[in-house]
Amino acid sequence: MSAFPQSATSPTFLADLDPNPLVILGQDRRILYANPAAQALNAPKNGGRMEGLKLGEVLRCIHSQELEGCGDTPACLYCGANLSIRLGLEQGAPSTSECRITATTAGGECSLEYSIQSRPVEWNGEPAVFCALNDISHEKRRRVLERIFFHDILNTAGSVKGLSEILLMERQDMESAELAELLKMMRDSCDVMLDEIRNQQVLLAAETGQLATRWKQVAVAECMAEAAMVASHWPVAAAKQIVPSYPSEHATFLTDPTLVGRVLMNLLKNALEALSAGEEVRIGGRLVDDHVEFSVWNPGVIPAATRLQIFQRSFSTKGAGRGTGTYSVRLLTESYLQGKVSFTSSQRDGTTFTVRLPLRPKARLTIAE
């Protein structure tokens, strides 16, 4: 971050040359100054001027379009950029925070992740806050991948190795039933490992626009049954039930069954991870007008703070370095399957995620043979 004078009355040479976006915001949280890097973030409104816009408007945050406006919506309570800006303006305190923003683009929604450094300054004798934005999207994505491949995959591979060693040392003394159970455990561990790898391959291709889709007519019940069958073999499904509710009629739709399966399995995995032993997840499918609706229910409740961030990349209730499940569900559903995903959560009704897909998409498709 470039040095910037504590008392700022005009843009400086160093600020204009800094490759990072730099802005100064007034007491109403509107932009007073933006360096060229900040101006390049978005095609500005107001006749090409950024002055007078709020930061969320420049970054095209979906919540800046809500009635309350940028900085005042319920979601803004958990926005790192908003909290950092308010600390500088209201308490005169410097701060550094991270923020996740779901932004609208011509091609749909995308996820942005920034580190925000803020500190109080003066602008024309009035209190203001100086903010430097550092795009950390690639760093956050790398952390998630490292977490999965260097932690989860290694743990699973270690389990396979341990089971194989038992098999080599004790196979002569094992009953056939014991041997079969050991082999089943090895197979299930390999399935988990392969599924994690495939999931990340699909996500990376989807984020970079390189994911190819192959469409064919498939049965709604078939999609549900296959996802439930795969999920039932996961370790996280042990001592838990997956209860399907199939359509009352034989229903088919044109889609990419591989991506639909990936969406349903991600939802089932999230639901199973929220359960205690003995509880159940319900997966349903039905026709509604010219759409098919899949639903995945569990009895848990999502806290209010989590609900407002649930589809953001890198956000997770499972700890730092996790979190691509619901993000990938939305990415695949809305960017590739031409559908919509939503959820409801309450103490009385539990949590239900709903994926709504067209019976026949409108765009030109590559049809699988």
Wavefront OBJ file of the C-alpha trace (Angstrom):
o trace
v 0.000 0.000 0.000
v 1.348 3.432 -0.889
v 2.127 6.002 1.760
v -0.628 8.581 2.016
v -0.542 11.790 4.060
v -2.583 11.841 7.242
v -4.157 15.104 6.081
v -5.347 14.624 2.482
v -6.683 17.529 0.461
v -6.059 16.286 -3.092
v -4.977 13.131 -4.904
v -1.229 12.589 -4.665
v 1.218 11.408 -7.256
v 1.886 8.181 -5.357
v -1.802 7.393 -4.974
v -2.418 7.830 -8.692
v 0.440 5.436 -9.503
v -0.491 2.771 -6.951
v -1.725 -0.416 -8.709
v -4.113 -1.128 -5.822
v -7.528 0.568 -5.754
v -7.454 3.482 -3.293
v -10.479 5.571 -2.290
v -11.343 8.295 0.207
v -14.863 8.259 1.625
v -16.714 11.072 3.338
v -18.928 10.932 6.412
v -21.876 9.750 4.312
v -19.629 6.865 3.109
v -19.634 8.233 -0.443
v -16.492 8.463 -2.543
v -14.622 11.765 -2.494
v -11.586 10.541 -4.420
v -10.669 7.357 -6.334
v -7.314 6.620 -7.919
v -7.163 5.202 -11.483
v -6.967 1.607 -10.217
v -10.206 2.117 -8.283
v -11.885 3.755 -11.249
v -11.087 0.658 -13.329
v -13.096 -1.584 -10.996
v -16.372 -0.744 -12.653
v -17.909 1.296 -15.417
v -18.902 4.206 -13.163
v -22.313 5.828 -13.132
v -22.907 9.562 -12.689
v -21.614 10.508 -16.140
v -18.342 8.622 -15.742
v -17.473 10.081 -12.319
v -17.064 7.919 -9.240
v -17.434 10.757 -6.762
v -20.730 10.401 -4.915
v -20.950 6.618 -5.270
v -20.639 4.207 -2.367
v -18.044 1.462 -2.446
v -20.631 -1.317 -2.810
v -22.095 0.447 -5.847
v -18.684 0.574 -7.513
v -18.073 -3.123 -6.777
v -21.639 -3.930 -7.984
v -22.552 -5.670 -4.709
v -26.000 -7.248 -5.024
v -27.061 -5.678 -1.723
v -26.292 -2.134 -2.918
v -29.355 -2.485 -5.149
v -31.670 -3.087 -2.192
v -33.981 -0.382 -0.862
v -31.781 0.529 2.121
v -28.712 0.971 -0.080
v -25.045 0.147 0.393
v -23.991 0.019 4.052
v -27.492 -0.148 5.525
v -28.958 -3.529 4.502
v -29.097 -6.502 6.909
v -26.251 -8.168 4.989
v -24.062 -5.092 5.511
v -23.891 -5.898 9.224
v -21.484 -8.710 8.323
v -19.580 -6.983 5.515
v -15.914 -6.488 6.368
v -15.636 -3.425 4.132
v -18.614 -1.716 5.777
v -17.340 -2.491 9.289
v -13.866 -1.182 8.466
v -15.214 2.032 6.934
v -17.481 2.687 9.931
v -14.616 2.120 12.371
v -12.623 4.806 10.605
v -15.486 7.309 10.366
v -17.233 6.775 13.693
v -14.364 5.805 15.990
v -11.354 7.239 14.166
v -9.720 3.818 14.311
v -7.504 2.223 11.633
v -8.370 -1.356 10.740
v -7.760 -4.203 8.339
v -10.519 -6.653 7.458
v -11.592 -9.073 4.765
v -14.842 -8.870 2.860
v -16.712 -11.217 0.544
v -18.939 -9.573 -2.052
v -21.396 -11.165 -4.442
v -21.336 -8.885 -7.468
v -23.548 -8.616 -10.522
v -21.963 -8.760 -13.972
v -23.218 -9.022 -17.528
v -22.673 -12.781 -17.315
v -24.442 -13.209 -13.958
v -23.240 -13.095 -10.368
v -19.630 -13.568 -9.291
v -17.755 -13.639 -5.983
v -15.195 -10.994 -5.039
v -12.889 -11.130 -2.036
v -10.872 -8.171 -0.793
v -8.643 -7.248 2.082
v -9.614 -3.716 3.142
v -7.150 -1.442 4.922
v -8.790 1.678 6.343
v -7.591 4.622 8.384
v -9.053 8.025 9.263
v -7.853 11.097 7.344
v -9.071 14.605 6.664
v -10.421 15.831 3.344
v -10.815 19.588 2.990
v -10.844 19.836 6.775
v -13.606 17.263 7.207
v -13.266 13.765 8.720
v -12.945 11.062 6.092
v -11.599 7.536 5.757
v -8.914 6.284 3.394
v -9.330 2.723 2.094
v -6.931 0.501 0.166
v -8.400 -2.593 -1.506
v -6.334 -5.691 -2.183
v -7.932 -8.446 -4.278
v -7.328 -11.719 -2.407
v -9.681 -13.924 -4.429
v -6.867 -16.100 -5.787
v -5.251 -16.381 -2.364
v -8.517 -17.467 -0.725
v -9.172 -19.998 -3.487
v -5.658 -21.383 -3.032
v -6.212 -21.752 0.711
v -9.384 -23.734 0.156
v -7.679 -26.012 -2.345
v -4.742 -26.513 -0.014
v -7.098 -27.342 2.828
v -8.855 -29.963 0.729
v -5.833 -31.512 -0.958
v -3.247 -31.228 1.781
v -5.558 -32.026 4.673
v -8.707 -33.889 3.705
v -7.195 -35.848 0.811
v -4.073 -36.766 2.791
v -6.208 -37.904 5.726
v -8.302 -40.093 3.456
v -5.233 -41.472 1.708
v -3.787 -42.238 5.129
v -6.908 -44.208 5.993
v -6.612 -46.245 2.796
v -2.945 -46.928 3.532
v -3.733 -48.022 7.086
v -6.496 -50.368 5.949
v -4.277 -51.862 3.247
v -1.548 -52.543 5.818
v -4.037 -54.370 8.018
v -5.140 -56.365 5.014
v -1.560 -57.344 4.138
v -0.615 -58.344 7.667
v -3.762 -60.079 8.863
v -5.586 -61.331 5.775
v -4.627 -64.956 6.483
v -6.361 -64.852 9.886
v -9.493 -63.012 8.749
v -12.911 -64.479 8.262
v -14.463 -63.779 4.860
v -16.976 -61.360 6.438
v -14.189 -59.376 8.106
v -12.231 -59.279 4.865
v -15.272 -58.069 2.936
v -15.919 -55.316 5.489
v -12.303 -54.151 5.324
v -12.399 -54.017 1.539
v -15.679 -52.078 1.686
v -14.090 -49.514 4.025
v -11.174 -49.120 1.613
v -13.538 -48.670 -1.307
v -15.599 -46.062 0.551
v -12.469 -44.128 1.520
v -11.306 -44.109 -2.105
v -14.753 -42.915 -3.205
v -14.579 -39.985 -0.772
v -11.122 -39.049 -2.020
v -12.112 -39.257 -5.688
v -15.285 -37.276 -5.048
v -13.332 -34.427 -3.433
v -10.961 -34.317 -6.409
v -13.794 -34.346 -8.952
v -15.656 -31.654 -7.019
v -12.659 -29.327 -7.172
v -12.088 -30.066 -10.859
v -15.683 -29.099 -11.638
v -15.531 -25.971 -9.481
v -12.280 -24.741 -11.033
v -13.598 -25.294 -14.552
v -16.868 -23.551 -13.673
v -15.143 -20.491 -12.206
v -12.888 -20.078 -15.229
v -15.708 -20.558 -17.744
v -14.210 -23.785 -19.076
v -16.855 -26.200 -17.831
v -18.432 -28.080 -20.716
v -22.049 -29.184 -20.361
v -23.590 -32.288 -21.913
v -27.370 -32.316 -21.930
v -29.749 -35.250 -22.175
v -33.247 -36.259 -21.138
v -33.173 -37.835 -17.680
v -35.701 -38.884 -15.053
v -36.141 -36.705 -11.972
v -36.291 -39.805 -9.761
v -33.097 -41.158 -11.308
v -31.147 -38.004 -10.396
v -32.426 -38.198 -6.840
v -31.789 -41.924 -6.403
v -28.213 -41.759 -7.696
v -27.289 -38.785 -5.490
v -28.846 -40.441 -2.428
v -27.071 -43.725 -3.150
v -23.652 -42.074 -3.427
v -24.227 -39.967 -0.309
v -25.322 -42.985 1.741
v -21.802 -44.450 1.442
v -20.039 -41.388 2.849
v -18.611 -41.626 6.391
v -20.613 -38.508 7.299
v -23.811 -40.492 6.568
v -23.073 -43.144 9.197
v -26.006 -43.666 11.595
v -28.093 -41.152 9.609
v -30.899 -41.655 7.121
v -31.503 -40.226 3.655
v -35.236 -40.346 2.932
v -36.311 -39.723 -0.697
v -39.714 -38.439 -1.802
v -40.031 -39.186 -5.505
v -42.443 -37.460 -7.927
v -45.902 -39.033 -8.102
v -45.548 -39.315 -11.881
v -42.728 -40.386 -14.171
v -41.103 -37.022 -14.871
v -38.148 -36.299 -17.142
v -36.302 -33.120 -18.062
v -33.441 -31.988 -20.300
v -30.330 -31.200 -18.299
v -26.720 -32.093 -17.630
v -27.150 -35.038 -15.235
v -23.539 -34.909 -14.049
v -23.891 -31.315 -12.849
v -27.339 -31.950 -11.346
v -25.836 -34.867 -9.438
v -22.999 -32.665 -8.219
v -25.477 -30.023 -7.003
v -27.645 -32.564 -5.162
v -24.662 -34.318 -3.598
v -23.246 -31.009 -2.315
v -26.605 -30.208 -0.724
v -26.864 -33.691 0.784
v -23.349 -33.443 2.184
v -24.073 -30.092 3.831
v -27.319 -31.443 5.271
v -25.688 -34.621 6.604
v -22.910 -32.629 8.250
v -25.564 -30.648 10.124
v -27.167 -33.796 11.597
v -26.625 -35.805 14.737
v -26.717 -39.606 14.758
v -30.220 -40.962 14.279
v -31.535 -37.911 12.423
v -32.645 -37.850 8.787
v -32.197 -35.817 5.619
v -35.046 -35.669 3.125
v -34.553 -35.236 -0.605
v -37.563 -34.486 -2.802
v -38.425 -33.801 -6.409
v -41.579 -32.541 -8.104
v -42.853 -30.791 -11.218
v -44.002 -27.179 -10.872
v -45.349 -25.670 -14.111
v -42.492 -25.827 -16.638
v -39.815 -26.514 -14.013
v -38.588 -29.321 -11.804
v -37.915 -28.552 -8.158
v -35.448 -30.535 -6.082
v -35.391 -29.996 -2.330
v -33.047 -31.126 0.435
v -34.295 -30.780 4.020
v -32.690 -31.237 7.413
v -34.046 -30.404 10.883
v -31.309 -27.907 11.738
v -31.542 -24.121 11.745
v -29.095 -21.776 10.020
v -28.181 -18.754 12.213
v -29.189 -15.341 10.880
v -25.595 -14.203 10.274
v -24.875 -17.352 8.268
v -28.009 -16.999 6.123
v -26.795 -13.669 4.755
v -23.434 -15.116 3.688
v -24.317 -18.695 2.791
v -23.673 -18.576 -0.975
v -20.425 -16.596 -0.793
v -17.193 -18.269 -1.805
v -14.883 -19.154 1.119
v -17.627 -18.660 3.698
v -18.127 -21.752 5.825
v -19.583 -22.733 9.175
v -16.931 -25.473 9.351
v -13.950 -23.255 10.089
v -11.253 -21.298 8.282
v -10.054 -22.576 4.951
v -13.299 -24.374 4.127
v -16.385 -23.429 2.225
v -17.227 -24.173 -1.401
v -20.365 -26.297 -0.997
v -23.271 -23.866 -1.267
v -21.181 -21.501 -3.403
v -20.625 -24.237 -5.990
v -24.318 -25.177 -5.816
v -25.313 -21.662 -6.838
v -22.526 -21.362 -9.426
v -23.456 -24.603 -11.183
v -27.213 -24.091 -10.890
v -27.422 -20.495 -12.042
v -24.451 -20.190 -14.418
v -24.632 -23.595 -16.117
v -27.998 -25.277 -15.518
v -30.113 -22.122 -16.113
v -31.834 -22.570 -12.768
v -32.222 -20.893 -9.396
v -31.323 -21.973 -5.881
v -32.887 -20.687 -2.668
v -33.368 -21.780 0.923
v -35.553 -21.282 3.969
v -34.606 -21.909 7.580
v -36.624 -21.637 10.787
v -36.865 -23.251 14.196
v -40.273 -24.677 13.353
v -39.632 -26.015 9.851
v -35.897 -26.752 9.776
v -33.786 -25.916 6.716
v -34.746 -26.584 3.098
v -32.628 -25.848 0.047
v -34.587 -25.721 -3.220
v -33.095 -26.032 -6.702
v -35.445 -25.012 -9.501
v -34.454 -26.134 -13.026
v -36.264 -25.702 -16.358
v -37.789 -28.802 -17.955
v -36.193 -27.668 -21.202
v -33.537 -24.901 -21.148
v -33.856 -22.046 -23.606
v -30.249 -21.635 -24.701
v -28.509 -23.576 -27.450
v -27.105 -26.769 -25.953
v -24.675 -29.561 -26.707
v -26.846 -32.670 -26.563
v -25.164 -35.879 -25.430
v -25.594 -38.865 -27.701
l 1 2 3 4 5 6 7 8 9 10 11 12 13 14 15 16 17 18 19 20 21 22 23 24 25 26 27 28 29 30 31 32 33 34 35 36 37 38 39 40 41 42 43 44 45 46 47 48 49 50 51 52 53 54 55 56 57 58 59 60 61 62 63 64 65 66 67 68 69 70 71 72 73 74 75 76 77 78 79 80 81 82 83 84 85 86 87 88 89 90 91 92 93 94 95 96 97 98 99 100 101 102 103 104 105 106 107 108 109 110 111 112 113 114 115 116 117 118 119 120 121 122 123 124 125 126 127 128 129 130 131 132 133 134 135 136 137 138 139 140 141 142 143 144 145 146 147 148 149 150 151 152 153 154 155 156 157 158 159 160 161 162 163 164 165 166 167 168 169 170 171 172 173 174 175 176 177 178 179 180 181 182 183 184 185 186 187 188 189 190 191 192 193 194 195 196 197 198 199 200 201 202 203 204 205 206 207 208 209 210 211 212 213 214 215 216 217 218 219 220 221 222 223 224 225 226 227 228 229 230 231 232 233 234 235 236 237 238 239 240 241 242 243 244 245 246 247 248 249 250 251 252 253 254 255 256 257 258 259 260 261 262 263 264 265 266 267 268 269 270 271 272 273 274 275 276 277 278 279 280 281 282 283 284 285 286 287 288 289 290 291 292 293 294 295 296 297 298 299 300 301 302 303 304 305 306 307 308 309 310 311 312 313 314 315 316 317 318 319 320 321 322 323 324 325 326 327 328 329 330 331 332 333 334 335 336 337 338 339 340 341 342 343 344 345 346 347 348 349 350 351 352 353 354 355 356 357 358 359 360 361 362 363 364 365 366 367 368 369
